[in-house]
Amino acid sequence: MKLGRVIGNVEGVIKHPAYANTKLMVVQPVDEHLKPNGRTHPAIDTVGAGEGDLVLLVEEGKAAQDMLGMKRIPVRTLIVGIIDSVDVMARGNTGRSRVA
Amino acid sequence: MDFGKIIGRVVCTIKDPKLENIPLLIVQGCDHSGQPAGAQMIAADAIGVGAGEFVWYETSGEAPLAWEQRPPVDASIVGIVDNVRANAASAKEH
């Protein structure tokens, strides 16, 4: 799974039926210090995440099928959680620092 | 799942029968603003897309699930982006 920040949403009418009534967000992957880290990409929201939320991303088909309740769908990228806090060990010292 | 721009297509007559009449398009991976990012690839078109369209596509083992016959593909185009509302600034603050 990955950590990402929701920075917006995607609208599209012509799409595969599996995406029919889903909420597609734009996610910016972030590193442990919540800095942008990699290419923005779409993800289906299943927990009501909004712009600015730090989220938990899963990229696996079975999870998508369970969450969307459909079998055999070309879907694997989902937002499955909204992150409350992130605790990270600062590099090189044993103290823990709260990041978010 | 990723954003991509259709930049061309390939025609392939001798191929796995399960690939019959599935358009094969050349896709340049992009970010949400359409800036090229990531690789170019051949993606199978599941929804009927034209050249130059801005799309989203799914990869890996789920890509073939857009068709009954489960063609041997690892990237399938599953949506055309009409509009992206994004505020990249919200990625910076934490």
N, CA and C atoms of all chains as a GROMACS GRO file, in nm:
protein
  582
    1MET      N    1   0.087  -0.121   0.000
    1MET     CA    2   0.000   0.000   0.000
    1MET      C    3   0.088   0.123   0.000
    2LYS      N    4   0.025   0.236  -0.027
    2LYS     CA    5   0.105   0.359  -0.038
    2LYS      C    6   0.037   0.473   0.034
    3LEU      N    7   0.116   0.579   0.053
    3LEU     CA    8   0.068   0.702   0.114
    3LEU      C    9   0.051   0.803   0.001
    4GLY      N   10  -0.063   0.876   0.001
    4GLY     CA   11  -0.080   0.976  -0.104
    4GLY      C   12  -0.163   1.091  -0.053
    5ARG      N   13  -0.160   1.201  -0.128
    5ARG     CA   14  -0.239   1.319  -0.093
    5ARG      C   15  -0.340   1.340  -0.205
    6VAL      N   16  -0.468   1.355  -0.169
    6VAL     CA   17  -0.569   1.383  -0.272
    6VAL      C   18  -0.558   1.530  -0.309
    7ILE      N   19  -0.537   1.558  -0.438
    7ILE     CA   20  -0.523   1.699  -0.479
    7ILE      C   21  -0.634   1.742  -0.572
    8GLY      N   22  -0.729   1.653  -0.600
    8GLY     CA   23  -0.839   1.694  -0.688
    8GLY      C   24  -0.919   1.575  -0.732
    9ASN      N   25  -1.001   1.595  -0.838
    9ASN     CA   26  -1.078   1.481  -0.887
    9ASN      C   27  -1.084   1.481  -1.040
   10VAL      N   28  -1.128   1.367  -1.094
   10VAL     CA   29  -1.130   1.345  -1.239
   10VAL      C   30  -1.274   1.324  -1.283
   11GLU      N   31  -1.314   1.389  -1.390
   11GLU     CA   32  -1.447   1.365  -1.446
   11GLU      C   33  -1.430   1.306  -1.585
   12GLY      N   34  -1.512   1.203  -1.614
   12GLY     CA   35  -1.507   1.145  -1.747
   12GLY      C   36  -1.634   1.066  -1.770
   13VAL      N   37  -1.695   1.087  -1.884
   13VAL     CA   38  -1.823   1.022  -1.911
   13VAL      C   39  -1.801   0.889  -1.983
   14ILE      N   40  -1.709   0.888  -2.079
   14ILE     CA   41  -1.687   0.765  -2.156
   14ILE      C   42  -1.586   0.681  -2.079
   15LYS      N   43  -1.635   0.569  -2.023
   15LYS     CA   44  -1.545   0.486  -1.942
   15LYS      C   45  -1.600   0.345  -1.934
   16HIS      N   46  -1.515   0.254  -1.889
   16HIS     CA   47  -1.556   0.115  -1.873
   16HIS      C   48  -1.663   0.110  -1.762
   17PRO      N   49  -1.765   0.022  -1.780
   17PRO     CA   50  -1.875   0.015  -1.683
   17PRO      C   51  -1.830   0.002  -1.538
   18ALA      N   52  -1.718  -0.064  -1.514
   18ALA     CA   53  -1.674  -0.081  -1.374
   18ALA      C   54  -1.652   0.054  -1.307
   19TYR      N   55  -1.627   0.158  -1.389
   19TYR     CA   56  -1.601   0.291  -1.332
   19TYR      C   57  -1.727   0.375  -1.331
   20ALA      N   58  -1.843   0.313  -1.363
   20ALA     CA   59  -1.966   0.390  -1.384
   20ALA      C   60  -1.996   0.481  -1.266
   21ASN      N   61  -2.030   0.425  -1.150
   21ASN     CA   62  -2.064   0.520  -1.043
   21ASN      C   63  -1.956   0.520  -0.936
   22THR      N   64  -1.835   0.552  -0.982
   22THR     CA   65  -1.726   0.561  -0.884
   22THR      C   66  -1.680   0.706  -0.877
   23LYS      N   67  -1.611   0.738  -0.770
   23LYS     CA   68  -1.560   0.873  -0.749
   23LYS      C   69  -1.410   0.865  -0.776
   24LEU      N   70  -1.363   0.928  -0.884
   24LEU     CA   71  -1.223   0.917  -0.922
   24LEU      C   72  -1.149   1.043  -0.879
   25MET      N   73  -1.048   1.020  -0.794
   25MET     CA   74  -0.972   1.134  -0.742
   25MET      C   75  -0.834   1.142  -0.807
   26VAL      N   76  -0.770   1.259  -0.794
   26VAL     CA   77  -0.630   1.272  -0.838
   26VAL      C   78  -0.544   1.263  -0.712
   27VAL      N   79  -0.446   1.171  -0.713
   27VAL     CA   80  -0.364   1.148  -0.595
   27VAL      C   81  -0.219   1.180  -0.628
   28GLN      N   82  -0.154   1.251  -0.535
   28GLN     CA   83  -0.010   1.277  -0.545
   28GLN      C   84   0.059   1.185  -0.444
   29PRO      N   85   0.135   1.085  -0.491
   29PRO     CA   86   0.207   1.001  -0.394
   29PRO      C   87   0.301   1.087  -0.310
   30VAL      N   88   0.313   1.056  -0.182
   30VAL     CA   89   0.402   1.134  -0.096
   30VAL      C   90   0.496   1.039  -0.020
   31ASP      N   91   0.611   1.095   0.023
   31ASP     CA   92   0.707   1.011   0.098
   31ASP      C   93   0.676   1.023   0.247
   32GLU      N   94   0.766   0.968   0.330
   32GLU     CA   95   0.735   0.963   0.474
   32GLU      C   96   0.731   1.103   0.534
   33HIS      N   97   0.788   1.202   0.465
   33HIS     CA   98   0.780   1.340   0.514
   33HIS      C   99   0.669   1.417   0.443
   34LEU      N  100   0.584   1.339   0.375
   34LEU     CA  101   0.466   1.394   0.307
   34LEU      C  102   0.502   1.490   0.196
   35LYS      N  103   0.623   1.472   0.143
   35LYS     CA  104   0.664   1.555   0.028
   35LYS      C  105   0.622   1.480  -0.099
   36PRO      N  106   0.578   1.554  -0.205
   36PRO     CA  107   0.541   1.486  -0.329
   36PRO      C  108   0.654   1.394  -0.374
   37ASN      N  109   0.615   1.274  -0.418
   37ASN     CA  110   0.717   1.174  -0.450
   37ASN      C  111   0.664   1.086  -0.562
   38GLY      N  112   0.679   1.131  -0.686
   38GLY     CA  113   0.630   1.049  -0.798
   38GLY      C  114   0.513   1.118  -0.868
   39ARG      N  115   0.466   1.048  -0.964
   39ARG     CA  116   0.371   1.102  -1.062
   39ARG      C  117   0.229   1.098  -1.010
   40THR      N  118   0.152   1.202  -1.031
   40THR     CA  119   0.013   1.202  -0.988
   40THR      C  120  -0.064   1.099  -1.072
   41HIS      N  121  -0.164   1.039  -1.012
   41HIS     CA  122  -0.242   0.937  -1.084
   41HIS      C  123  -0.383   0.932  -1.028
   42PRO      N  124  -0.476   0.872  -1.104
   42PRO     CA  125  -0.613   0.861  -1.053
   42PRO      C  126  -0.627   0.745  -0.954
   43ALA      N  127  -0.728   0.752  -0.870
   43ALA     CA  128  -0.759   0.641  -0.779
   43ALA      C  129  -0.906   0.651  -0.742
   44ILE      N  130  -0.969   0.534  -0.728
   44ILE     CA  131  -1.112   0.534  -0.694
   44ILE      C  132  -1.124   0.551  -0.543
   45ASP      N  133  -1.206   0.648  -0.504
   45ASP     CA  134  -1.224   0.671  -0.360
   45ASP      C  135  -1.338   0.584  -0.309
   46THR      N  136  -1.312   0.514  -0.197
   46THR     CA  137  -1.419   0.431  -0.139
   46THR      C  138  -1.450   0.474   0.004
   47VAL      N  139  -1.384   0.582   0.053
   47VAL     CA  140  -1.406   0.618   0.194
   47VAL      C  141  -1.442   0.766   0.209
   48GLY      N  142  -1.476   0.834   0.102
   48GLY     CA  143  -1.519   0.973   0.113
   48GLY      C  144  -1.405   1.070   0.132
   49ALA      N  145  -1.291   1.042   0.068
   49ALA     CA  146  -1.176   1.131   0.083
   49ALA      C  147  -1.199   1.257   0.000
   50GLY      N  148  -1.149   1.369   0.050
   50GLY     CA  149  -1.164   1.494  -0.024
   50GLY      C  150  -1.029   1.556  -0.052
   51GLU      N  151  -1.031   1.668  -0.124
   51GLU     CA  152  -0.906   1.735  -0.162
   51GLU      C  153  -0.830   1.773  -0.036
   52GLY      N  154  -0.699   1.745  -0.037
   52GLY     CA  155  -0.614   1.780   0.076
   52GLY      C  156  -0.597   1.664   0.174
   53ASP      N  157  -0.683   1.561   0.166
   53ASP     CA  158  -0.671   1.449   0.259
   53ASP      C  159  -0.547   1.366   0.229
   54LEU      N  160  -0.485   1.319   0.338
   54LEU     CA  161  -0.377   1.222   0.325
   54LEU      C  162  -0.445   1.085   0.326
   55VAL      N  163  -0.413   1.001   0.227
   55VAL     CA  164  -0.489   0.877   0.214
   55VAL      C  165  -0.402   0.752   0.201
   56LEU      N  166  -0.467   0.638   0.227
   56LEU     CA  167  -0.405   0.508   0.215
   56LEU      C  168  -0.451   0.449   0.082
   57LEU      N  169  -0.353   0.412  -0.002
   57LEU     CA  170  -0.384   0.361  -0.136
   57LEU      C  171  -0.352   0.213  -0.144
   58VAL      N  172  -0.443   0.137  -0.207
   58VAL     CA  173  -0.411  -0.004  -0.232
   58VAL      C  174  -0.418  -0.024  -0.384
   59GLU      N  175  -0.328  -0.112  -0.435
   59GLU     CA  176  -0.326  -0.135  -0.580
   59GLU      C  177  -0.337  -0.285  -0.603
   60GLU      N  178  -0.461  -0.338  -0.593
   60GLU     CA  179  -0.475  -0.483  -0.609
   60GLU      C  180  -0.618  -0.513  -0.652
   61GLY      N  181  -0.630  -0.603  -0.747
   61GLY     CA  182  -0.761  -0.629  -0.807
   61GLY      C  183  -0.862  -0.689  -0.713
   62LYS      N  184  -0.819  -0.787  -0.631
   62LYS     CA  185  -0.917  -0.853  -0.542
   62LYS      C  186  -0.979  -0.749  -0.449
   63ALA      N  187  -0.893  -0.660  -0.394
   63ALA     CA  188  -0.945  -0.556  -0.305
   63ALA      C  189  -1.047  -0.472  -0.379
   64ALA      N  190  -1.018  -0.439  -0.505
   64ALA     CA  191  -1.110  -0.356  -0.582
   64ALA      C  192  -1.241  -0.431  -0.602
   65GLN      N  193  -1.232  -0.560  -0.636
   65GLN     CA  194  -1.354  -0.637  -0.660
   65GLN      C  195  -1.439  -0.643  -0.533
   66ASP      N  196  -1.373  -0.663  -0.418
   66ASP     CA  197  -1.450  -0.671  -0.293
   66ASP      C  198  -1.514  -0.536  -0.263
   67MET      N  199  -1.433  -0.428  -0.275
   67MET     CA  200  -1.485  -0.297  -0.236
   67MET      C  201  -1.598  -0.252  -0.329
   68LEU      N  202  -1.585  -0.282  -0.459
   68LEU     CA  203  -1.687  -0.235  -0.553
   68LEU      C  204  -1.796  -0.339  -0.576
   69GLY      N  205  -1.775  -0.457  -0.515
   69GLY     CA  206  -1.879  -0.559  -0.524
   69GLY      C  207  -1.902  -0.609  -0.665
   70MET      N  208  -1.798  -0.609  -0.747
   70MET     CA  209  -1.814  -0.658  -0.884
   70MET      C  210  -1.699  -0.755  -0.912
   71LYS      N  211  -1.728  -0.856  -0.988
   71LYS     CA  212  -1.625  -0.953  -1.024
   71LYS      C  213  -1.563  -0.909  -1.157
   72ARG      N  214  -1.445  -0.958  -1.186
   72ARG     CA  215  -1.382  -0.941  -1.317
   72ARG      C  216  -1.390  -0.796  -1.366
   73ILE      N  217  -1.327  -0.704  -1.296
   73ILE     CA  218  -1.329  -0.564  -1.340
   73ILE      C  219  -1.185  -0.514  -1.357
   74PRO      N  220  -1.160  -0.428  -1.457
   74PRO     CA  221  -1.024  -0.375  -1.479
   74PRO      C  222  -0.994  -0.261  -1.383
   75VAL      N  223  -0.994  -0.293  -1.253
   75VAL     CA  224  -0.975  -0.191  -1.151
   75VAL      C  225  -0.878  -0.245  -1.047
   76ARG      N  226  -0.780  -0.164  -1.004
   76ARG     CA  227  -0.695  -0.213  -0.894
   76ARG      C  228  -0.648  -0.100  -0.802
   77THR      N  229  -0.677   0.026  -0.838
   77THR     CA  230  -0.618   0.137  -0.761
   77THR      C  231  -0.727   0.208  -0.681
   78LEU      N  232  -0.721   0.189  -0.547
   78LEU     CA  233  -0.828   0.240  -0.462
   78LEU      C  234  -0.773   0.320  -0.345
   79ILE      N  235  -0.851   0.419  -0.302
   79ILE     CA  236  -0.826   0.486  -0.174
   79ILE      C  237  -0.909   0.410  -0.071
   80VAL      N  238  -0.844   0.350   0.027
   80VAL     CA  239  -0.917   0.268   0.124
   80VAL      C  240  -0.908   0.324   0.265
   81GLY      N  241  -0.845   0.439   0.283
   81GLY     CA  242  -0.839   0.495   0.418
   81GLY      C  243  -0.795   0.639   0.416
   82ILE      N  244  -0.836   0.714   0.520
   82ILE     CA  245  -0.791   0.853   0.536
   82ILE      C  246  -0.698   0.855   0.657
   83ILE      N  247  -0.575   0.902   0.636
   83ILE     CA  248  -0.472   0.894   0.739
   83ILE      C  249  -0.490   1.009   0.840
   84ASP      N  250  -0.488   0.975   0.971
   84ASP     CA  251  -0.497   1.078   1.073
   84ASP      C  252  -0.360   1.132   1.110
   85SER      N  253  -0.268   1.042   1.133
   85SER     CA  254  -0.136   1.093   1.175
   85SER      C  255  -0.028   1.000   1.123
   86VAL      N  256   0.091   1.056   1.109
   86VAL     CA  257   0.207   0.980   1.062
   86VAL      C  258   0.321   1.005   1.158
   87ASP      N  259   0.376   0.897   1.215
   87ASP     CA  260   0.491   0.912   1.305
   87ASP      C  261   0.611   0.852   1.235
   88VAL      N  262   0.720   0.929   1.230
   88VAL     CA  263   0.835   0.882   1.154
   88VAL      C  264   0.959   0.896   1.239
   89MET      N  265   1.047   0.793   1.235
   89MET     CA  266   1.173   0.806   1.307
   89MET      C  267   1.261   0.897   1.225
   90ALA      N  268   1.309   1.006   1.286
   90ALA     CA  269   1.397   1.095   1.209
   90ALA      C  270   1.521   1.015   1.173
   91ARG      N  271   1.572   1.033   1.053
   91ARG     CA  272   1.690   0.955   1.008
   91ARG      C  273   1.804   0.980   1.106
   92GLY      N  274   1.871   0.872   1.146
   92GLY     CA  275   1.993   0.888   1.222
   92GLY      C  276   1.970   0.917   1.370
   93ASN      N  277   1.838   0.923   1.414
   93ASN     CA  278   1.827   0.936   1.561
   93ASN      C  279   1.706   0.856   1.601
   94THR      N  280   1.705   0.811   1.722
   94THR     CA  281   1.602   0.713   1.758
   94THR      C  282   1.472   0.783   1.797
   95GLY      N  283   1.477   0.917   1.810
   95GLY     CA  284   1.354   0.985   1.855
   95GLY      C  285   1.248   0.975   1.747
   96ARG      N  286   1.120   0.978   1.788
   96ARG     CA  287   1.012   0.976   1.688
   96ARG      C  288   0.960   1.117   1.670
   97SER      N  289   0.934   1.154   1.546
   97SER     CA  290   0.878   1.289   1.529
   97SER      C  291   0.745   1.275   1.457
   98ARG      N  292   0.643   1.347   1.506
   98ARG     CA  293   0.511   1.340   1.441
   98ARG      C  294   0.515   1.430   1.319
   99VAL      N  295   0.468   1.377   1.208
   99VAL     CA  296   0.481   1.452   1.083
   99VAL      C  297   0.348   1.513   1.043
  100ALA      N  298   0.236   1.444   1.077
  100ALA     CA  299   0.108   1.500   1.030
  100ALA      C  300   0.006   1.488   1.141
  101MET      N  301  -0.317   0.259  -1.162
  101MET     CA  302  -0.389   0.338  -1.263
  101MET      C  303  -0.310   0.464  -1.292
  102ASP      N  304  -0.308   0.508  -1.420
  102ASP     CA  305  -0.230   0.626  -1.458
  102ASP      C  306  -0.304   0.707  -1.564
  103PHE      N  307  -0.260   0.831  -1.577
  103PHE     CA  308  -0.310   0.916  -1.687
  103PHE      C  309  -0.222   0.892  -1.808
  104GLY      N  310  -0.279   0.911  -1.928
  104GLY     CA  311  -0.196   0.894  -2.048
  104GLY      C  312  -0.256   0.970  -2.165
  105LYS      N  313  -0.172   0.996  -2.264
  105LYS     CA  314  -0.218   1.062  -2.386
  105LYS      C  315  -0.198   0.967  -2.502
  106ILE      N  316  -0.302   0.954  -2.588
  106ILE     CA  317  -0.290   0.863  -2.702
  106ILE      C  318  -0.208   0.933  -2.810
  107ILE      N  319  -0.095   0.872  -2.849
  107ILE     CA  320  -0.009   0.938  -2.948
  107ILE      C  321   0.001   0.856  -3.076
  108GLY      N  322  -0.067   0.741  -3.081
  108GLY     CA  323  -0.062   0.664  -3.205
  108GLY      C  324  -0.126   0.529  -3.187
  109ARG      N  325  -0.114   0.445  -3.288
  109ARG     CA  326  -0.169   0.310  -3.272
  109ARG      C  327  -0.084   0.213  -3.352
  110VAL      N  328  -0.099   0.085  -3.321
  110VAL     CA  329  -0.025  -0.016  -3.397
  110VAL      C  330  -0.126  -0.115  -3.454
  111VAL      N  331  -0.093  -0.170  -3.571
  111VAL     CA  332  -0.178  -0.272  -3.632
  111VAL      C  333  -0.097  -0.400  -3.632
  112CYS      N  334  -0.162  -0.510  -3.597
  112CYS     CA  335  -0.089  -0.636  -3.576
  112CYS      C  336  -0.182  -0.748  -3.624
  113THR      N  337  -0.146  -0.808  -3.737
  113THR     CA  338  -0.242  -0.908  -3.789
  113THR      C  339  -0.212  -1.046  -3.733
  114ILE      N  340  -0.083  -1.080  -3.725
  114ILE     CA  341  -0.051  -1.212  -3.670
  114ILE      C  342  -0.037  -1.194  -3.519
  115LYS      N  343  -0.136  -1.248  -3.447
  115LYS     CA  344  -0.135  -1.223  -3.301
  115LYS      C  345  -0.218  -1.330  -3.233
  116ASP      N  346  -0.215  -1.327  -3.103
  116ASP     CA  347  -0.295  -1.420  -3.023
  116ASP      C  348  -0.442  -1.397  -3.059
  117PRO      N  349  -0.518  -1.502  -3.087
  117PRO     CA  350  -0.658  -1.485  -3.128
  117PRO      C  351  -0.739  -1.403  -3.028
  118LYS      N  352  -0.703  -1.410  -2.901
  118LYS     CA  353  -0.781  -1.335  -2.802
  118LYS      C  354  -0.763  -1.184  -2.819
  119LEU      N  355  -0.665  -1.144  -2.900
  119LEU     CA  356  -0.644  -1.000  -2.923
  119LEU      C  357  -0.726  -0.949  -3.042
  120GLU      N  358  -0.801  -1.041  -3.106
  120GLU     CA  359  -0.878  -1.001  -3.224
  120GLU      C  360  -0.964  -0.878  -3.194
  121ASN      N  361  -0.976  -0.792  -3.291
  121ASN     CA  362  -1.049  -0.663  -3.288
  121ASN      C  363  -1.045  -0.589  -3.155
  122ILE      N  364  -0.928  -0.586  -3.097
  122ILE     CA  365  -0.904  -0.495  -2.984
  122ILE      C  366  -0.802  -0.392  -3.032
  123PRO      N  367  -0.840  -0.264  -3.042
  123PRO     CA  368  -0.744  -0.164  -3.090
  123PRO      C  369  -0.622  -0.156  -2.996
  124LEU      N  370  -0.505  -0.142  -3.055
  124LEU     CA  371  -0.380  -0.132  -2.977
  124LEU      C  372  -0.324   0.008  -2.997
  125LEU      N  373  -0.323   0.086  -2.894
  125LEU     CA  374  -0.287   0.227  -2.906
  125LEU      C  375  -0.156   0.257  -2.835
  126ILE      N  376  -0.081   0.352  -2.890
  126ILE     CA  377   0.044   0.394  -2.825
  126ILE      C  378   0.007   0.504  -2.726
  127VAL      N  379   0.044   0.484  -2.600
  127VAL     CA  380   0.007   0.578  -2.494
  127VAL      C  381   0.134   0.635  -2.430
  128GLN      N  382   0.136   0.768  -2.416
  128GLN     CA  383   0.245   0.832  -2.341
  128GLN      C  384   0.193   0.856  -2.199
  129GLY      N  385   0.257   0.796  -2.099
  129GLY     CA  386   0.215   0.818  -1.961
  129GLY      C  387   0.227   0.966  -1.925
  130CYS      N  388   0.130   1.017  -1.848
  130CYS     CA  389   0.129   1.158  -1.810
  130CYS      C  390   0.096   1.173  -1.663
  131ASP      N  391   0.107   1.299  -1.614
  131ASP     CA  392   0.053   1.327  -1.480
  131ASP      C  393  -0.085   1.391  -1.501
  132HIS      N  394  -0.146   1.439  -1.393
  132HIS     CA  395  -0.285   1.487  -1.404
  132HIS      C  396  -0.297   1.609  -1.493
  133SER      N  397  -0.186   1.680  -1.514
  133SER     CA  398  -0.196   1.803  -1.595
  133SER      C  399  -0.160   1.775  -1.740
  134GLY      N  400  -0.134   1.648  -1.773
  134GLY     CA  401  -0.105   1.614  -1.912
  134GLY      C  402   0.042   1.623  -1.945
  135GLN      N  403   0.125   1.656  -1.844
  135GLN     CA  404   0.270   1.658  -1.869
  135GLN      C  405   0.318   1.514  -1.886
  136PRO      N  406   0.400   1.487  -1.991
  136PRO     CA  407   0.451   1.351  -2.005
  136PRO      C  408   0.528   1.309  -1.879
  137ALA      N  409   0.499   1.190  -1.832
  137ALA     CA  410   0.569   1.138  -1.712
  137ALA      C  411   0.563   0.987  -1.725
  138GLY      N  412   0.678   0.922  -1.714
  138GLY     CA  413   0.674   0.778  -1.723
  138GLY      C  414   0.685   0.734  -1.868
  139ALA      N  415   0.667   0.605  -1.884
  139ALA     CA  416   0.702   0.542  -2.011
  139ALA      C  417   0.592   0.557  -2.116
  140GLN      N  418   0.630   0.526  -2.236
  140GLN     CA  419   0.531   0.503  -2.342
  140GLN      C  420   0.502   0.354  -2.345
  141MET      N  421   0.382   0.319  -2.389
  141MET     CA  422   0.351   0.175  -2.394
  141MET      C  423   0.240   0.152  -2.495
  142ILE      N  424   0.213   0.026  -2.521
  142ILE     CA  425   0.100  -0.010  -2.606
  142ILE      C  426  -0.010  -0.053  -2.510
  143ALA      N  427  -0.126   0.009  -2.523
  143ALA     CA  428  -0.237  -0.028  -2.434
  143ALA      C  429  -0.354  -0.073  -2.519
  144ALA      N  430  -0.428  -0.169  -2.466
  144ALA     CA  431  -0.545  -0.220  -2.537
  144ALA      C  432  -0.662  -0.128  -2.507
  145ASP      N  433  -0.738  -0.094  -2.610
  145ASP     CA  434  -0.845   0.005  -2.594
  145ASP      C  435  -0.977  -0.065  -2.563
  146ALA      N  436  -1.027  -0.042  -2.442
  146ALA     CA  437  -1.151  -0.111  -2.401
  146ALA      C  438  -1.274  -0.026  -2.427
  147ILE      N  439  -1.256   0.103  -2.469
  147ILE     CA  440  -1.376   0.188  -2.474
  147ILE      C  441  -1.388   0.267  -2.603
  148GLY      N  442  -1.295   0.255  -2.697
  148GLY     CA  443  -1.311   0.327  -2.824
  148GLY      C  444  -1.261   0.470  -2.813
  149VAL      N  445  -1.130   0.488  -2.827
  149VAL     CA  446  -1.065   0.616  -2.800
  149VAL      C  447  -1.000   0.667  -2.929
  150GLY      N  448  -0.999   0.798  -2.946
  150GLY     CA  449  -0.936   0.856  -3.065
  150GLY      C  450  -0.795   0.904  -3.034
  151ALA      N  451  -0.723   0.942  -3.141
  151ALA     CA  452  -0.586   0.991  -3.123
  151ALA      C  453  -0.590   1.121  -3.043
  152GLY      N  454  -0.488   1.145  -2.963
  152GLY     CA  455  -0.477   1.272  -2.892
  152GLY      C  456  -0.560   1.279  -2.765
  153GLU      N  457  -0.645   1.177  -2.742
  153GLU     CA  458  -0.730   1.183  -2.623
  153GLU      C  459  -0.645   1.171  -2.496
  154PHE      N  460  -0.697   1.234  -2.390
  154PHE     CA  461  -0.634   1.224  -2.257
  154PHE      C  462  -0.717   1.120  -2.182
  155VAL      N  463  -0.650   1.013  -2.139
  155VAL     CA  464  -0.724   0.898  -2.086
  155VAL      C  465  -0.670   0.858  -1.949
  156TRP      N  466  -0.739   0.761  -1.887
  156TRP     CA  467  -0.676   0.688  -1.777
  156TRP      C  468  -0.677   0.542  -1.813
  157TYR      N  469  -0.572   0.472  -1.767
  157TYR     CA  470  -0.559   0.330  -1.804
  157TYR      C  471  -0.518   0.250  -1.681
  158GLU      N  472  -0.552   0.124  -1.682
  158GLU     CA  473  -0.516   0.036  -1.570
  158GLU      C  474  -0.417  -0.067  -1.620
  159THR      N  475  -0.326  -0.109  -1.532
  159THR     CA  476  -0.221  -0.201  -1.577
  159THR      C  477  -0.228  -0.330  -1.496
  160SER      N  478  -0.129  -0.414  -1.519
  160SER     CA  479  -0.108  -0.537  -1.443
  160SER      C  480  -0.219  -0.640  -1.466
  161GLY      N  481  -0.235  -0.729  -1.370
  161GLY     CA  482  -0.323  -0.843  -1.391
  161GLY      C  483  -0.469  -0.807  -1.410
  162GLU      N  484  -0.504  -0.684  -1.377
  162GLU     CA  485  -0.646  -0.648  -1.390
  162GLU      C  486  -0.677  -0.596  -1.531
  163ALA      N  487  -0.576  -0.562  -1.607
  163ALA     CA  488  -0.602  -0.504  -1.740
  163ALA      C  489  -0.687  -0.596  -1.829
  164PRO      N  490  -0.659  -0.728  -1.835
  164PRO     CA  491  -0.738  -0.813  -1.926
  164PRO      C  492  -0.884  -0.827  -1.884
  165LEU      N  493  -0.918  -0.787  -1.761
  165LEU     CA  494  -1.054  -0.812  -1.713
  165LEU      C  495  -1.158  -0.721  -1.778
  166ALA      N  496  -1.109  -0.633  -1.868
  166ALA     CA  497  -1.206  -0.548  -1.938
  166ALA      C  498  -1.277  -0.626  -2.049
  167TRP      N  499  -1.228  -0.746  -2.078
  167TRP     CA  500  -1.290  -0.826  -2.186
  167TRP      C  501  -1.321  -0.965  -2.134
  168GLU      N  502  -1.426  -1.025  -2.198
  168GLU     CA  503  -1.464  -1.158  -2.159
  168GLU      C  504  -1.350  -1.256  -2.183
  169GLN      N  505  -1.286  -1.243  -2.300
  169GLN     CA  506  -1.189  -1.346  -2.339
  169GLN      C  507  -1.055  -1.330  -2.271
  170ARG      N  508  -1.041  -1.233  -2.182
  170ARG     CA  509  -0.913  -1.213  -2.110
  170ARG      C  510  -0.795  -1.217  -2.205
  171PRO      N  511  -0.779  -1.114  -2.288
  171PRO     CA  512  -0.666  -1.111  -2.382
  171PRO      C  513  -0.533  -1.097  -2.307
  172PRO      N  514  -0.425  -1.136  -2.371
  172PRO     CA  515  -0.293  -1.124  -2.307
  172PRO      C  516  -0.246  -0.978  -2.312
  173VAL      N  517  -0.299  -0.894  -2.226
  173VAL     CA  518  -0.258  -0.752  -2.223
  173VAL      C  519  -0.222  -0.714  -2.079
  174ASP      N  520  -0.134  -0.616  -2.065
  174ASP     CA  521  -0.104  -0.572  -1.927
  174ASP      C  522  -0.134  -0.424  -1.909
  175ALA      N  523  -0.203  -0.363  -2.007
  175ALA     CA  524  -0.246  -0.223  -1.991
  175ALA      C  525  -0.372  -0.207  -2.075
  176SER      N  526  -0.478  -0.153  -2.012
  176SER     CA  527  -0.602  -0.134  -2.088
  176SER      C  528  -0.657   0.005  -2.057
  177ILE      N  529  -0.702   0.070  -2.164
  177ILE     CA  530  -0.755   0.205  -2.151
  177ILE      C  531  -0.900   0.192  -2.107
  178VAL      N  532  -0.933   0.252  -1.993
  178VAL     CA  533  -1.066   0.231  -1.935
  178VAL      C  534  -1.144   0.359  -1.914
  179GLY      N  535  -1.088   0.475  -1.953
  179GLY     CA  536  -1.168   0.597  -1.938
  179GLY      C  537  -1.107   0.715  -2.010
  180ILE      N  538  -1.193   0.804  -2.062
  180ILE     CA  539  -1.146   0.928  -2.125
  180ILE      C  540  -1.168   1.041  -2.026
  181VAL      N  541  -1.062   1.116  -2.000
  181VAL     CA  542  -1.071   1.227  -1.904
  181VAL      C  543  -1.141   1.345  -1.971
  182ASP      N  544  -1.255   1.389  -1.915
  182ASP     CA  545  -1.318   1.510  -1.966
  182ASP      C  546  -1.263   1.632  -1.895
  183ASN      N  547  -1.240   1.619  -1.763
  183ASN     CA  548  -1.200   1.736  -1.685
  183ASN      C  549  -1.124   1.691  -1.561
  184VAL      N  550  -1.019   1.764  -1.530
  184VAL     CA  551  -0.947   1.736  -1.404
  184VAL      C  552  -0.950   1.864  -1.322
  185ARG      N  553  -1.003   1.854  -1.199
  185ARG     CA  554  -0.996   1.970  -1.109
  185ARG      C  555  -0.889   1.935  -1.007
  186ALA      N  556  -0.779   2.009  -1.007
  186ALA     CA  557  -0.673   1.973  -0.913
  186ALA      C  558  -0.608   2.099  -0.860
  187ASN      N  559  -0.566   2.088  -0.734
  187ASN     CA  560  -0.499   2.202  -0.673
  187ASN      C  561  -0.367   2.149  -0.622
  188ALA      N  562  -0.265   2.157  -0.709
  188ALA     CA  563  -0.138   2.094  -0.675
  188ALA      C  564  -0.082   2.152  -0.545
  189ALA      N  565  -0.124   2.275  -0.512
  189ALA     CA  566  -0.069   2.337  -0.391
  189ALA      C  567  -0.104   2.252  -0.269
  190SER      N  568  -0.220   2.184  -0.276
  190SER     CA  569  -0.259   2.109  -0.154
  190SER      C  570  -0.168   1.990  -0.133
  191ALA      N  571  -0.081   1.963  -0.232
  191ALA     CA  572   0.013   1.851  -0.213
  191ALA      C  573   0.131   1.899  -0.130
  192LYS      N  574   0.153   2.029  -0.126
  192LYS     CA  575   0.274   2.079  -0.060
  192LYS      C  576   0.253   2.089   0.089
  193GLU      N  577   0.135   2.149   0.128
  193GLU     CA  578   0.131   2.178   0.274
  193GLU      C  579   0.098   2.050   0.350
  194HIS      N  580   0.146   2.037   0.469
  194HIS     CA  581   0.108   1.918   0.550
  194HIS      C  582   0.109   1.955   0.697
   0.00000   0.00000   0.00000
